[in-house]
Amino acid sequence: MSASYPPTAWVDPDSRRAWARLITWAVLGQTLWPLTCIGILVLVVGPEWPVWLCLVPLLYSAYRTVLQHRYFVEAFQIRGILKEYAWQTYATPESGVGGVPGAKSGDVWLKLPNPERPDDLVVIILRGHIRSDEALHPARRAGVRI
């Protein structure tokens, strides 16, 4: 490992700052989405608001309220990985969509060297999500909207 990298990724101040930002947004989301859901529900049951105007935001805020718990779980999983392993750079890791054990047809995967056994490869499967295709599309990563 290069002397310019800290022994673990967690020691790097940029990693800690990014993780703090991640957990801050998770806490805000866990607080604000349920409040939004309750607030819109109050508007819906109020006598002066048309129900159909608030139905879509109510359903979306309820969806985000349920989804938000997963952000906490993932943030603390990421923290454990950052505390264990150092940052490493790979020019072109092997990747693809589907076709590896454990991956569904739409799942994106990467093969990276195992930090504990460098001669072995570890498959990281990025499960499908509503925004996963958009986030991983090469043109979108480059900032090009098509």
Secondary structure, DSSP 8 states (H G I E B T S, - for coil): --TTS-SSGGGSHHHHHHHHHHHHHHHHHHHHHHHHHHHHHHHHHSTTS-HHHHHHHHHHHHHHHHHHHHHHHHHHHHHHHHHH------SS-EEEES-STT--TT-EEEEEE-SS-TTSEEEEEE---TTHHHHH-HHHHTT---
